[in-house]
Amino acid sequence: MSEYASLHDIGKIGIPDSILEKPGKLSPYEFEEMKKHVLLGKKLIDKMQLGPIAQNIVLYHHERWNGKGYCYGLKENEIPLEARIVAIADVYDALRQKRVYKDGFSHKEAIEIIKKERGQHFDPALVDIFFEFNEEFNKIFIEH
């Protein structure tokens, strides 16, 4: 899993820069285009023959525990474990990073947002583990 987690958004290479770098909120059309990155990523992973763990990370990391994610509306344990784990790490990193459309959040702000999404966006058991080790996430973020 550690070898493939960083590939979770590989499909974004097929998304226009005008969408990826847009400073404001995406239009409904742009958001639909952005969601295609998981399908594009899966095609790339399949061509590279990296196997099911890489496929699951790329294809399902935007699914939500409550079933309101994309592309398939999977919920709870229907979402492969590796995708549920990467979802938390991805959101933590996205919250912390400065983007063209926002400043980065502090560690404290990021963990509070993740806590609020426990049982909605994220697997509750994994959020509990994340909280147990949240200072490690902060340390890694600061060092890299």
Secondary structure, DSSP 8 states (H G I E B T S, - for coil): -TTTGGGTTGGGGGS-HHHHT-SS---HHHHHHHHTHHHHHHHHHHHHT--HHHHHHHHHTT--TTS--SSS---GGGS-HHHHHHHHHHHHHHHHS-BTTB----HHHHHHHHHHTBTTTB-HHHHHHHHHTHHHHHHHHHH-
